[in-house]
Amino acid sequence: MNIHTLKIFCDVIDTCSFSETAQLNFITQSAVSQQITSLERKLDDPLFIRGKGNFELTPGGKVLYKYAKEILHLYQCITNEISMAKNVISGTIKVATIYSIGLHELPPITSFFAKEYPDVQLDIQYARMDKVYDSVRNGAVDLGIVAFPKKDSHVDVAPFRKDHLVLIIGANHPLKEKKSIKLSEINGEDFIAFDKDIPTAKAINKEFKDRNITVNTVMSFDNIETIKRAVEIETGISIVPKATIINELKIGLLHAVEFEDFYWERPLGIITRSGREVQSIVELFMNYLQKAEI
């Protein structure tokens, strides 16, 4: 059993695909199968329940996955810390983030970081908030970046920044001539919402309820990109972070309207697994994120 075999085993589970694992590790699909079979023979345990359309771990497979993840993490820590000790800043940092942050907040920061630390590889994965938390809890990533970070006994939270939320409308909407309005002025408007389980939706709905604002929710989506497209075609209005619509504002696809009586923000946070020592290289990146200005 070696580190490479454990990585292949974990990649198969994480991707749910032998072919994708083969591509990730630059080997053939047959080689992946051989590695898994060899591992099963050494442990004298069938790690997978094999069947059509099924991809499930046996009890033994679940145990191996749990500890293999820890071994791979420790191995990565060793290589990263040795590099740092030699004043060579190199290694890999695995990051999970929600789509809006990953697509709009991180690129300018990671671009500068890559130029300053060219030997550090940033592996950035995009997912819904619950999946980001899962990835941090199970050690699949070094850190996560989320909006409205929640209390969780398995996760430590560090502040990142705050997003300014604005009303967005289509290019031909009657409100396009206004730079700002009172929140009450959107009463009765057709509204494109976030799905109810998304933290930003919960914050917006709470504010509506507290201020007796009623909108006509015509659609709801789990990501900002789809919401923006719906607003562009005049399906309704919405409220999103201003940082996510910079390009649309430049070319006139959308208009942003401020609120006169309310300054709306959503906090962003960096989450790490509680009880796990943060690697020096990961701490370096976290500090870079917190100090970065867009």
Secondary structure as a PSIPRED ss2 file (coil, helix, strand):
# PSIPRED VFORMAT (PSIPRED V4.0)

   1 M C   1.000  0.000  0.000
   2 N C   1.000  0.000  0.000
   3 I H   0.000  1.000  0.000
   4 H H   0.000  1.000  0.000
   5 T H   0.000  1.000  0.000
   6 L H   0.000  1.000  0.000
   7 K H   0.000  1.000  0.000
   8 I H   0.000  1.000  0.000
   9 F H   0.000  1.000  0.000
  10 C H   0.000  1.000  0.000
  11 D H   0.000  1.000  0.000
  12 V H   0.000  1.000  0.000
  13 I H   0.000  1.000  0.000
  14 D H   0.000  1.000  0.000
  15 T H   0.000  1.000  0.000
  16 C C   1.000  0.000  0.000
  17 S C   1.000  0.000  0.000
  18 F H   0.000  1.000  0.000
  19 S H   0.000  1.000  0.000
  20 E H   0.000  1.000  0.000
  21 T H   0.000  1.000  0.000
  22 A H   0.000  1.000  0.000
  23 Q H   0.000  1.000  0.000
  24 L H   0.000  1.000  0.000
  25 N H   0.000  1.000  0.000
  26 F C   1.000  0.000  0.000
  27 I C   1.000  0.000  0.000
  28 T C   1.000  0.000  0.000
  29 Q H   0.000  1.000  0.000
  30 S H   0.000  1.000  0.000
  31 A H   0.000  1.000  0.000
  32 V H   0.000  1.000  0.000
  33 S H   0.000  1.000  0.000
  34 Q H   0.000  1.000  0.000
  35 Q H   0.000  1.000  0.000
  36 I H   0.000  1.000  0.000
  37 T H   0.000  1.000  0.000
  38 S H   0.000  1.000  0.000
  39 L H   0.000  1.000  0.000
  40 E H   0.000  1.000  0.000
  41 R H   0.000  1.000  0.000
  42 K H   0.000  1.000  0.000
  43 L H   0.000  1.000  0.000
  44 D C   1.000  0.000  0.000
  45 D C   1.000  0.000  0.000
  46 P C   1.000  0.000  0.000
  47 L C   1.000  0.000  0.000
  48 F E   0.000  0.000  1.000
  49 I E   0.000  0.000  1.000
  50 R E   0.000  0.000  1.000
  51 G E   0.000  0.000  1.000
  52 K C   1.000  0.000  0.000
  53 G C   1.000  0.000  0.000
  54 N E   0.000  0.000  1.000
  55 F E   0.000  0.000  1.000
  56 E E   0.000  0.000  1.000
  57 L E   0.000  0.000  1.000
  58 T C   1.000  0.000  0.000
  59 P H   0.000  1.000  0.000
  60 G H   0.000  1.000  0.000
  61 G H   0.000  1.000  0.000
  62 K H   0.000  1.000  0.000
  63 V H   0.000  1.000  0.000
  64 L H   0.000  1.000  0.000
  65 Y H   0.000  1.000  0.000
  66 K H   0.000  1.000  0.000
  67 Y H   0.000  1.000  0.000
  68 A H   0.000  1.000  0.000
  69 K H   0.000  1.000  0.000
  70 E H   0.000  1.000  0.000
  71 I H   0.000  1.000  0.000
  72 L H   0.000  1.000  0.000
  73 H H   0.000  1.000  0.000
  74 L H   0.000  1.000  0.000
  75 Y H   0.000  1.000  0.000
  76 Q H   0.000  1.000  0.000
  77 C H   0.000  1.000  0.000
  78 I H   0.000  1.000  0.000
  79 T H   0.000  1.000  0.000
  80 N H   0.000  1.000  0.000
  81 E H   0.000  1.000  0.000
  82 I H   0.000  1.000  0.000
  83 S H   0.000  1.000  0.000
  84 M H   0.000  1.000  0.000
  85 A H   0.000  1.000  0.000
  86 K C   1.000  0.000  0.000
  87 N C   1.000  0.000  0.000
  88 V C   1.000  0.000  0.000
  89 I C   1.000  0.000  0.000
  90 S C   1.000  0.000  0.000
  91 G E   0.000  0.000  1.000
  92 T E   0.000  0.000  1.000
  93 I E   0.000  0.000  1.000
  94 K E   0.000  0.000  1.000
  95 V E   0.000  0.000  1.000
  96 A E   0.000  0.000  1.000
  97 T E   0.000  0.000  1.000
  98 I C   1.000  0.000  0.000
  99 Y H   0.000  1.000  0.000
 100 S H   0.000  1.000  0.000
 101 I H   0.000  1.000  0.000
 102 G H   0.000  1.000  0.000
 103 L H   0.000  1.000  0.000
 104 H H   0.000  1.000  0.000
 105 E H   0.000  1.000  0.000
 106 L H   0.000  1.000  0.000
 107 P H   0.000  1.000  0.000
 108 P H   0.000  1.000  0.000
 109 I H   0.000  1.000  0.000
 110 T H   0.000  1.000  0.000
 111 S H   0.000  1.000  0.000
 112 F H   0.000  1.000  0.000
 113 F H   0.000  1.000  0.000
 114 A H   0.000  1.000  0.000
 115 K H   0.000  1.000  0.000
 116 E H   0.000  1.000  0.000
 117 Y C   1.000  0.000  0.000
 118 P C   1.000  0.000  0.000
 119 D C   1.000  0.000  0.000
 120 V E   0.000  0.000  1.000
 121 Q E   0.000  0.000  1.000
 122 L E   0.000  0.000  1.000
 123 D E   0.000  0.000  1.000
 124 I E   0.000  0.000  1.000
 125 Q E   0.000  0.000  1.000
 126 Y E   0.000  0.000  1.000
 127 A C   1.000  0.000  0.000
 128 R C   1.000  0.000  0.000
 129 M H   0.000  1.000  0.000
 130 D H   0.000  1.000  0.000
 131 K H   0.000  1.000  0.000
 132 V H   0.000  1.000  0.000
 133 Y H   0.000  1.000  0.000
 134 D H   0.000  1.000  0.000
 135 S H   0.000  1.000  0.000
 136 V H   0.000  1.000  0.000
 137 R H   0.000  1.000  0.000
 138 N C   1.000  0.000  0.000
 139 G C   1.000  0.000  0.000
 140 A C   1.000  0.000  0.000
 141 V C   1.000  0.000  0.000
 142 D C   1.000  0.000  0.000
 143 L E   0.000  0.000  1.000
 144 G E   0.000  0.000  1.000
 145 I E   0.000  0.000  1.000
 146 V E   0.000  0.000  1.000
 147 A E   0.000  0.000  1.000
 148 F C   1.000  0.000  0.000
 149 P C   1.000  0.000  0.000
 150 K C   1.000  0.000  0.000
 151 K C   1.000  0.000  0.000
 152 D C   1.000  0.000  0.000
 153 S C   1.000  0.000  0.000
 154 H C   1.000  0.000  0.000
 155 V E   0.000  0.000  1.000
 156 D E   0.000  0.000  1.000
 157 V E   0.000  0.000  1.000
 158 A E   0.000  0.000  1.000
 159 P E   0.000  0.000  1.000
 160 F E   0.000  0.000  1.000
 161 R E   0.000  0.000  1.000
 162 K E   0.000  0.000  1.000
 163 D E   0.000  0.000  1.000
 164 H E   0.000  0.000  1.000
 165 L E   0.000  0.000  1.000
 166 V E   0.000  0.000  1.000
 167 L E   0.000  0.000  1.000
 168 I E   0.000  0.000  1.000
 169 I E   0.000  0.000  1.000
 170 G E   0.000  0.000  1.000
 171 A C   1.000  0.000  0.000
 172 N C   1.000  0.000  0.000
 173 H C   1.000  0.000  0.000
 174 P H   0.000  1.000  0.000
 175 L H   0.000  1.000  0.000
 176 K H   0.000  1.000  0.000
 177 E H   0.000  1.000  0.000
 178 K C   1.000  0.000  0.000
 179 K C   1.000  0.000  0.000
 180 S E   0.000  0.000  1.000
 181 I E   0.000  0.000  1.000
 182 K C   1.000  0.000  0.000
 183 L H   0.000  1.000  0.000
 184 S H   0.000  1.000  0.000
 185 E H   0.000  1.000  0.000
 186 I H   0.000  1.000  0.000
 187 N C   1.000  0.000  0.000
 188 G C   1.000  0.000  0.000
 189 E C   1.000  0.000  0.000
 190 D E   0.000  0.000  1.000
 191 F E   0.000  0.000  1.000
 192 I E   0.000  0.000  1.000
 193 A E   0.000  0.000  1.000
 194 F E   0.000  0.000  1.000
 195 D C   1.000  0.000  0.000
 196 K C   1.000  0.000  0.000
 197 D C   1.000  0.000  0.000
 198 I C   1.000  0.000  0.000
 199 P H   0.000  1.000  0.000
 200 T H   0.000  1.000  0.000
 201 A H   0.000  1.000  0.000
 202 K H   0.000  1.000  0.000
 203 A H   0.000  1.000  0.000
 204 I H   0.000  1.000  0.000
 205 N H   0.000  1.000  0.000
 206 K H   0.000  1.000  0.000
 207 E H   0.000  1.000  0.000
 208 F H   0.000  1.000  0.000
 209 K H   0.000  1.000  0.000
 210 D H   0.000  1.000  0.000
 211 R C   1.000  0.000  0.000
 212 N C   1.000  0.000  0.000
 213 I C   1.000  0.000  0.000
 214 T C   1.000  0.000  0.000
 215 V C   1.000  0.000  0.000
 216 N E   0.000  0.000  1.000
 217 T E   0.000  0.000  1.000
 218 V E   0.000  0.000  1.000
 219 M E   0.000  0.000  1.000
 220 S E   0.000  0.000  1.000
 221 F E   0.000  0.000  1.000
 222 D C   1.000  0.000  0.000
 223 N C   1.000  0.000  0.000
 224 I H   0.000  1.000  0.000
 225 E H   0.000  1.000  0.000
 226 T H   0.000  1.000  0.000
 227 I H   0.000  1.000  0.000
 228 K H   0.000  1.000  0.000
 229 R H   0.000  1.000  0.000
 230 A H   0.000  1.000  0.000
 231 V H   0.000  1.000  0.000
 232 E H   0.000  1.000  0.000
 233 I C   1.000  0.000  0.000
 234 E C   1.000  0.000  0.000
 235 T C   1.000  0.000  0.000
 236 G C   1.000  0.000  0.000
 237 I E   0.000  0.000  1.000
 238 S E   0.000  0.000  1.000
 239 I E   0.000  0.000  1.000
 240 V E   0.000  0.000  1.000
 241 P E   0.000  0.000  1.000
 242 K H   0.000  1.000  0.000
 243 A H   0.000  1.000  0.000
 244 T H   0.000  1.000  0.000
 245 I C   1.000  0.000  0.000
 246 I H   0.000  1.000  0.000
 247 N H   0.000  1.000  0.000
 248 E H   0.000  1.000  0.000
 249 L H   0.000  1.000  0.000
 250 K H   0.000  1.000  0.000
 251 I C   1.000  0.000  0.000
 252 G C   1.000  0.000  0.000
 253 L C   1.000  0.000  0.000
 254 L E   0.000  0.000  1.000
 255 H E   0.000  0.000  1.000
 256 A E   0.000  0.000  1.000
 257 V E   0.000  0.000  1.000
 258 E E   0.000  0.000  1.000
 259 F E   0.000  0.000  1.000
 260 E C   1.000  0.000  0.000
 261 D C   1.000  0.000  0.000
 262 F C   1.000  0.000  0.000
 263 Y C   1.000  0.000  0.000
 264 W E   0.000  0.000  1.000
 265 E E   0.000  0.000  1.000
 266 R E   0.000  0.000  1.000
 267 P E   0.000  0.000  1.000
 268 L E   0.000  0.000  1.000
 269 G E   0.000  0.000  1.000
 270 I E   0.000  0.000  1.000
 271 I E   0.000  0.000  1.000
 272 T E   0.000  0.000  1.000
 273 R E   0.000  0.000  1.000
 274 S C   1.000  0.000  0.000
 275 G C   1.000  0.000  0.000
 276 R C   1.000  0.000  0.000
 277 E C   1.000  0.000  0.000
 278 V C   1.000  0.000  0.000
 279 Q C   1.000  0.000  0.000
 280 S H   0.000  1.000  0.000
 281 I H   0.000  1.000  0.000
 282 V H   0.000  1.000  0.000
 283 E H   0.000  1.000  0.000
 284 L H   0.000  1.000  0.000
 285 F H   0.000  1.000  0.000
 286 M H   0.000  1.000  0.000
 287 N H   0.000  1.000  0.000
 288 Y H   0.000  1.000  0.000
 289 L H   0.000  1.000  0.000
 290 Q H   0.000  1.000  0.000
 291 K H   0.000  1.000  0.000
 292 A C   1.000  0.000  0.000
 293 E C   1.000  0.000  0.000
 294 I C   1.000  0.000  0.000
